[in-house]
Amino acid sequence: MPAVDIPGSKSITARALFLAAAADGVSTLVRPLHSDDTEGFTEGLTRLGYRVGRTPDAWQIDGRPQGPAAVDADVFCRDGATTARFLPTLAAAGHGTYRFDASPQMRRRPLGPLTRALRDLGVDLRHEEAEGHHPLTVHASGVEGGEVVLDAGESSQYLTALLLLGPLTRTGLRIRVTDLVSAPYVGITLAMMRAFGVEVGRDGTVYDVPPGGYRATTYAIEPDASTASYFFAAAALTPGREITVPGLGAGALQGDLRFVEVLRRMGAEVTVAGDRTSVRGTGELRGLTVNMRDLSDTMPTLAAIAPFASGPVRIEDVGNTRVKECDRLQACADNLRRLGVAVVTGPDWIEIHPGAPAPDVQIKSFGDHRIVMSFAVTGLRTPGLTYDDPGCVRKTFPGFHEAFAALPATG
């Protein structure tokens, strides 16, 4: 059965970079993701004065528990949400003046709940233009710690940033969460903090993070489960095609691997082993109603194969996809309609009806890598699909188009 080599997880690489930078000692990250987002993160660390050594298969980071070596830095976060949310939080633990800006796309994305929480903890942080958005400046003098209330209903990254900060505070952090989306990503954060020597206490919606810092370690990055979803969907769409992704199995940290359970419900054959996952197309693709609140990055993947199902596909509780790289819910609806597919949407749901997509249509990417990669799956059964910005896949998978073109016709 053909095995597909999926690049490292963006989410895990970003967290590992923060943890390695904050740890006491030199950490080695094995098989990190090489992409525009992670390049932006490592460039940001370098500007803040951290030493990052890189080889093709591993990165070494000299940790600085006391915070950035630079006392003055200007950091451009590109399009990366993790870069734009995690690095100002890391810088707050240091001593100096740090300015952060980002691309126009990232400037539009919110970070208000996170910056409000940081201010509640005594961080001197100022938004230069729109409140709750980049650009911003942090006048850092360390973080004492204490208790803070956070609304993470828009993005789990707000909670992850504060959890990662906790061990760098002087007295530790107690975080009370009023709402949370994409909860499995927080599970990734807690597991990775454990690997760097920190155990977070949790009681319902309250997280207790002890002070004391992180231990350096060697950490292997697992393949990106969101990226794997396009290849799994390609298998489900084609009778007899089987695709295996090594390195993603029963022990995987990423909740987005649960996308294969959606494919199983639709009729695909799915095998999850300890260290790999396989999906095989059976020729059957049933409609369904599914709540994707906890795996919303794979919502566009499901939307892209939905027209080929035997009945309607309704995806619910994905309002947070409206504040990703673009309004993903609307972008999927717009592109499906361009393909002649019947679609109905609500504030946090989309329903897609069966119907053969029209050929020779240009997909509008909205500058979003996940829109292009998702509709590449539609293109497997729709001749002549093109994209207005095929290169935006460099954000997470620069070689995506080549890898997708190399897929075998069947298993």
C-alpha positions as CSV (number, residue, x, y, z in Angstrom):
1,M,0.0,0.0,0.0
2,P,1.5,3.4,-0.9
3,A,2.9,5.4,2.0
4,V,2.8,9.1,1.8
5,D,5.5,11.1,3.6
6,I,3.6,14.0,5.3
7,P,5.7,17.0,6.5
8,G,5.9,17.7,10.3
9,S,3.0,19.2,12.2
10,K,2.8,23.0,12.1
11,S,1.1,23.1,15.5
12,I,3.7,20.8,17.1
13,T,6.6,22.6,15.5
14,A,5.5,26.0,16.7
15,R,4.9,24.7,20.3
16,A,8.3,22.9,20.3
17,L,10.1,26.1,19.2
18,F,8.5,28.1,22.1
19,L,9.3,25.3,24.6
20,A,12.9,24.9,23.3
21,A,13.5,28.6,23.5
22,A,12.2,28.8,27.0
23,A,14.0,25.7,28.3
24,D,17.2,25.5,30.3
25,G,19.7,24.0,27.9
26,V,20.0,23.0,24.3
27,S,17.0,21.2,22.7
28,T,16.9,19.3,19.5
29,L,13.8,19.2,17.4
30,V,13.7,16.2,15.0
31,R,12.0,16.4,11.6
32,P,10.4,19.8,12.2
33,L,8.2,21.4,9.5
34,H,10.0,23.5,6.9
35,S,7.4,26.0,5.7
36,D,6.7,29.7,5.5
37,D,5.1,29.7,8.9
38,T,7.9,27.9,10.8
39,E,10.5,29.9,8.9
40,G,8.8,33.0,10.2
41,F,8.8,31.6,13.8
42,T,12.5,30.7,13.7
43,E,13.3,34.1,12.2
44,G,11.4,35.8,15.0
45,L,13.3,33.8,17.6
46,T,16.6,34.9,16.0
47,R,15.5,38.5,16.1
48,L,14.7,38.1,19.7
49,G,18.3,36.9,20.3
50,Y,17.8,33.1,20.5
51,R,20.4,30.9,18.8
52,V,18.8,28.5,16.3
53,G,21.0,26.0,14.5
54,R,19.4,24.2,11.6
55,T,20.2,21.1,9.5
56,P,17.7,19.5,7.0
57,D,16.4,17.0,9.6
58,A,16.9,18.7,12.9
59,W,17.0,22.1,14.6
60,Q,18.9,22.9,17.8
61,I,17.8,25.8,20.0
62,D,19.7,27.3,22.9
63,G,17.1,27.9,25.5
64,R,17.0,31.1,27.6
65,P,14.7,30.7,30.7
66,Q,15.2,34.4,31.5
67,G,13.7,35.5,28.1
68,P,15.1,37.0,24.9
69,A,18.8,37.9,24.7
70,A,17.9,41.1,22.7
71,V,16.6,44.0,24.8
72,D,15.1,45.7,21.7
73,A,13.7,43.9,18.7
74,D,11.3,44.3,15.7
75,V,9.7,41.0,14.7
76,F,7.6,40.4,11.6
77,C,5.3,37.4,12.1
78,R,4.4,37.0,8.4
79,D,1.1,35.0,8.0
80,G,1.6,32.8,11.0
81,A,-1.0,32.8,13.7
82,T,1.1,30.7,16.1
83,T,4.1,33.1,15.5
84,A,1.9,36.2,16.0
85,R,0.3,34.9,19.2
86,F,3.1,32.9,20.8
87,L,6.2,35.1,20.3
88,P,4.7,38.3,22.0
89,T,3.8,36.0,25.0
90,L,7.3,34.5,25.1
91,A,8.8,38.0,24.9
92,A,6.6,39.2,27.8
93,A,8.6,36.9,30.1
94,G,11.9,38.8,29.3
95,H,13.1,42.3,29.8
96,G,13.1,44.8,26.9
97,T,11.0,46.4,24.3
98,Y,9.7,44.2,21.5
99,R,7.6,45.3,18.6
100,F,5.5,42.7,16.5
101,D,3.8,43.2,13.2
102,A,2.4,40.8,10.6
103,S,1.0,40.5,7.1
104,P,-2.2,42.2,6.2
105,Q,-4.0,38.8,6.4
106,M,-2.7,38.2,9.9
107,R,-3.4,41.8,11.0
108,R,-7.0,41.1,10.3
109,R,-7.1,38.0,12.6
110,P,-8.0,38.6,16.2
111,L,-5.8,38.3,19.3
112,G,-7.7,40.6,21.7
113,P,-8.6,37.9,24.4
114,L,-4.9,36.9,24.7
115,T,-3.6,40.5,24.9
116,R,-6.3,41.4,27.5
117,A,-5.3,38.4,29.6
118,L,-1.6,39.4,29.3
119,R,-2.5,43.0,30.5
120,D,-4.5,41.5,33.4
121,L,-1.2,39.8,34.4
122,G,0.5,43.2,34.4
123,V,2.2,43.0,31.0
124,D,2.7,46.5,29.4
125,L,1.3,45.8,25.9
126,R,0.1,48.3,23.4
127,H,-1.8,47.9,20.1
128,E,-0.6,50.5,17.7
129,E,-3.6,50.6,15.4
130,A,-6.7,48.5,15.8
131,E,-7.3,47.3,19.4
132,G,-6.8,43.5,19.6
133,H,-4.8,43.3,16.4
134,H,-1.2,43.6,15.2
135,P,0.9,45.6,15.2
136,L,1.7,45.7,18.9
137,T,4.6,46.5,21.3
138,V,5.5,44.7,24.5
139,H,7.5,46.6,27.2
140,A,8.5,43.5,29.0
141,S,9.7,43.3,32.6
142,G,8.9,39.6,33.4
143,V,5.5,38.3,34.5
144,E,4.7,37.8,38.2
145,G,1.9,35.2,37.6
146,G,-1.4,34.9,39.4
147,E,-4.9,34.2,38.2
148,V,-6.5,35.2,34.9
149,V,-9.8,34.6,33.2
150,L,-9.7,33.8,29.4
151,D,-12.3,33.4,26.7
152,A,-10.8,30.9,24.2
153,G,-14.0,30.4,22.2
154,E,-12.4,32.1,19.2
155,S,-9.1,30.3,19.2
156,S,-7.5,27.6,21.4
157,Q,-4.1,29.3,20.7
158,Y,-4.9,32.0,23.3
159,L,-5.0,29.3,26.0
160,T,-2.0,27.5,24.6
161,A,0.0,30.8,24.7
162,L,-0.8,31.4,28.4
163,L,-0.2,27.7,29.3
164,L,3.3,27.9,27.7
165,L,4.0,31.2,29.5
166,G,3.0,29.8,32.9
167,P,6.3,28.1,33.9
168,L,8.2,31.3,33.0
169,T,6.2,33.4,35.5
170,R,7.6,34.0,39.0
171,T,4.7,32.4,40.9
172,G,2.9,30.3,38.4
173,L,-0.4,30.8,36.6
174,R,-4.0,29.8,37.3
175,I,-6.1,30.2,34.1
176,R,-9.9,30.1,34.3
177,V,-11.4,29.4,30.8
178,T,-14.9,30.6,30.1
179,D,-15.1,29.1,26.6
180,L,-12.9,26.9,24.4
181,V,-12.8,25.8,20.8
182,S,-10.5,23.2,19.2
183,A,-9.9,21.5,22.6
184,P,-7.6,18.7,21.2
185,Y,-5.0,21.4,20.4
186,V,-4.8,22.2,24.1
187,G,-4.2,18.5,24.7
188,I,-1.2,18.7,22.4
189,T,0.1,21.7,24.4
190,L,-0.2,19.9,27.8
191,A,1.5,16.7,26.5
192,M,4.4,18.7,25.0
193,M,4.8,20.7,28.2
194,R,5.1,17.4,30.0
195,A,7.8,16.3,27.6
196,F,9.7,19.5,28.6
197,G,9.3,18.7,32.3
198,V,6.2,20.6,33.3
199,E,3.0,19.0,34.6
200,V,-0.1,21.2,34.4
201,G,-2.9,20.6,36.9
202,R,-6.5,20.8,35.6
203,D,-9.8,20.9,37.3
204,G,-12.6,21.2,34.8
205,T,-12.1,24.6,33.1
206,V,-9.3,25.7,35.5
207,Y,-5.6,25.1,34.6
208,D,-2.9,25.4,37.2
209,V,0.6,25.9,35.8
210,P,3.5,25.7,38.2
211,P,6.5,28.1,38.0
212,G,10.1,26.7,37.7
213,G,10.7,26.6,34.0
214,Y,11.3,23.9,31.4
215,R,14.0,21.2,30.9
216,A,15.7,21.0,27.5
217,T,15.1,17.7,25.6
218,T,15.2,16.0,22.2
219,Y,11.7,16.1,20.7
220,A,10.5,14.3,17.5
221,I,7.8,16.2,15.5
222,E,5.0,13.9,14.2
223,P,3.5,14.4,10.7
224,D,0.8,17.1,10.3
225,A,-2.6,15.4,10.7
226,S,-4.5,18.4,9.0
227,T,-2.2,18.0,6.0
228,A,-2.7,14.2,6.0
229,S,-6.5,14.8,5.7
230,Y,-6.2,15.7,2.0
231,F,-4.5,12.4,1.3
232,F,-6.9,10.4,3.4
233,A,-9.8,12.1,1.6
234,A,-8.2,11.4,-1.8
235,A,-8.2,7.7,-0.8
236,A,-11.9,7.8,0.3
237,L,-12.9,9.4,-2.9
238,T,-11.4,6.8,-5.2
239,P,-12.6,3.1,-5.2
240,G,-9.6,0.8,-4.5
241,R,-7.1,3.6,-3.7
242,E,-5.4,3.0,-0.4
243,I,-3.1,5.6,1.3
244,T,-1.0,5.0,4.4
245,V,0.6,7.8,6.5
246,P,3.5,6.5,8.7
247,G,4.1,8.3,12.0
248,L,0.5,9.0,12.7
249,G,-1.2,6.3,14.6
250,A,-3.1,5.4,17.8
251,G,-0.6,7.4,19.9
252,A,-0.7,10.6,17.9
253,L,-1.2,13.9,19.7
254,Q,-3.2,15.7,17.1
255,G,-7.0,15.6,17.3
256,D,-7.3,16.2,13.5
257,L,-6.4,12.6,13.0
258,R,-10.0,11.9,14.0
259,F,-11.0,13.1,10.5
260,V,-10.5,9.5,9.4
261,E,-13.4,8.6,11.7
262,V,-15.6,10.9,9.6
263,L,-14.4,9.1,6.5
264,R,-15.2,5.8,8.1
265,R,-18.7,7.0,8.8
266,M,-19.0,7.9,5.2
267,G,-18.1,4.4,4.0
268,A,-14.3,4.4,3.7
269,E,-12.2,1.6,5.2
270,V,-9.9,2.9,8.0
271,T,-7.1,1.2,9.8
272,V,-5.4,2.9,12.7
273,A,-2.3,1.1,14.0
274,G,0.2,2.1,16.6
275,D,2.4,4.0,14.3
276,R,0.4,4.5,11.1
277,T,-3.0,5.1,9.6
278,S,-4.5,3.8,6.4
279,V,-7.6,4.8,4.5
280,R,-9.0,2.8,1.5
281,G,-11.8,4.0,-0.8
282,T,-14.7,1.5,-1.1
283,G,-16.7,3.2,-3.8
284,E,-19.2,4.3,-1.2
285,L,-19.4,7.9,0.2
286,R,-22.5,8.5,2.3
287,G,-23.8,11.9,3.4
288,L,-23.8,12.7,7.1
289,T,-24.2,15.4,9.8
290,V,-21.1,16.0,11.8
291,N,-19.9,18.3,14.6
292,M,-16.4,19.5,13.7
293,R,-15.8,22.0,16.5
294,D,-12.8,20.0,17.7
295,L,-11.3,19.3,14.2
296,S,-12.3,22.4,12.4
297,D,-9.1,22.7,10.3
298,T,-10.3,19.7,8.4
299,M,-13.7,21.2,7.7
300,P,-12.6,22.4,4.2
301,T,-11.4,18.9,3.4
302,L,-14.8,17.4,4.1
303,A,-16.5,20.3,2.2
304,A,-14.4,19.5,-0.8
305,I,-15.5,15.8,-1.1
306,A,-19.1,16.5,0.0
307,P,-20.5,16.9,-3.5
308,F,-19.5,13.3,-4.3
309,A,-21.5,11.9,-1.3
310,S,-24.8,10.1,-1.9
311,G,-26.7,12.5,0.4
312,P,-26.2,15.9,2.0
313,V,-23.2,16.6,4.2
314,R,-23.9,19.0,7.0
315,I,-21.0,20.3,9.1
316,E,-21.9,22.0,12.4
317,D,-20.3,24.1,15.1
318,V,-17.5,25.5,13.0
319,G,-18.1,29.3,13.5
320,N,-14.4,29.7,14.5
321,T,-13.4,28.8,10.9
322,R,-14.7,32.3,10.0
323,V,-11.6,33.9,11.7
324,K,-8.9,31.7,10.2
325,E,-6.6,32.7,7.4
326,C,-9.8,33.7,5.7
327,D,-13.5,33.1,6.4
328,R,-13.2,29.4,5.5
329,L,-16.8,28.6,5.8
330,Q,-17.7,31.3,3.3
331,A,-14.7,30.4,1.1
332,C,-15.9,26.8,0.8
333,A,-19.4,27.9,0.1
334,D,-18.3,30.4,-2.6
335,N,-16.1,27.9,-4.4
336,L,-18.6,25.1,-4.3
337,R,-21.2,27.4,-5.8
338,R,-18.7,28.4,-8.5
339,L,-18.6,24.6,-9.2
340,G,-22.4,24.5,-9.5
341,V,-22.9,22.7,-6.2
342,A,-25.9,23.5,-4.0
343,V,-24.8,24.9,-0.6
344,V,-26.7,26.4,2.3
345,T,-24.8,28.1,5.2
346,G,-25.6,29.5,8.6
347,P,-23.5,31.4,11.2
348,D,-21.6,28.2,12.2
349,W,-22.7,25.5,9.8
350,I,-22.6,24.6,6.1
351,E,-24.8,22.0,4.3
352,I,-23.6,20.7,0.9
353,H,-25.8,18.8,-1.4
354,P,-24.7,16.0,-3.9
355,G,-23.9,17.0,-7.4
356,A,-21.1,16.6,-9.9
357,P,-18.9,19.8,-9.8
358,A,-18.5,21.6,-13.1
359,P,-15.2,21.3,-14.9
360,D,-12.7,24.0,-15.9
361,V,-13.4,26.3,-12.9
362,Q,-10.9,28.5,-11.2
363,I,-10.9,28.1,-7.4
364,K,-10.5,31.3,-5.4
365,S,-7.9,30.7,-2.7
366,F,-8.5,33.8,-0.5
367,G,-4.7,33.4,0.2
368,D,-5.5,30.4,2.3
369,H,-3.4,27.2,2.0
370,R,-6.1,25.0,3.3
371,I,-8.6,26.1,0.7
372,V,-6.2,25.2,-2.2
373,M,-5.2,21.9,-0.7
374,S,-8.8,20.9,0.0
375,F,-10.1,21.7,-3.5
376,A,-7.1,19.7,-4.9
377,V,-9.0,16.7,-3.7
378,T,-12.2,17.9,-5.6
379,G,-9.9,18.2,-8.6
380,L,-9.2,14.4,-8.6
381,R,-12.7,13.9,-10.0
382,T,-13.2,17.3,-11.6
383,P,-11.2,18.1,-14.8
384,G,-9.6,21.4,-15.3
385,L,-9.6,22.9,-11.8
386,T,-7.1,25.8,-11.4
387,Y,-6.3,28.1,-8.6
388,D,-5.8,31.9,-8.5
389,D,-2.9,31.5,-6.0
390,P,-1.6,27.9,-6.0
391,G,1.6,29.0,-4.3
392,C,0.0,29.8,-1.0
393,V,0.5,26.2,0.1
394,R,4.0,27.2,1.0
395,K,2.6,28.3,4.4
396,T,2.6,24.7,5.6
397,F,3.5,22.3,2.7
398,P,5.7,23.9,-0.1
399,G,5.8,20.6,-2.0
400,F,2.1,19.9,-1.8
401,H,1.2,20.0,-5.5
402,E,4.1,17.7,-6.4
403,A,3.2,15.2,-3.7
404,F,-0.5,15.2,-4.7
405,A,0.3,14.8,-8.4
406,A,2.4,11.7,-7.5
407,L,-0.5,9.9,-5.9
408,P,-1.2,6.5,-7.5
409,A,-4.5,6.0,-9.2
410,T,-5.5,3.1,-7.0
411,G,-4.0,1.1,-4.3
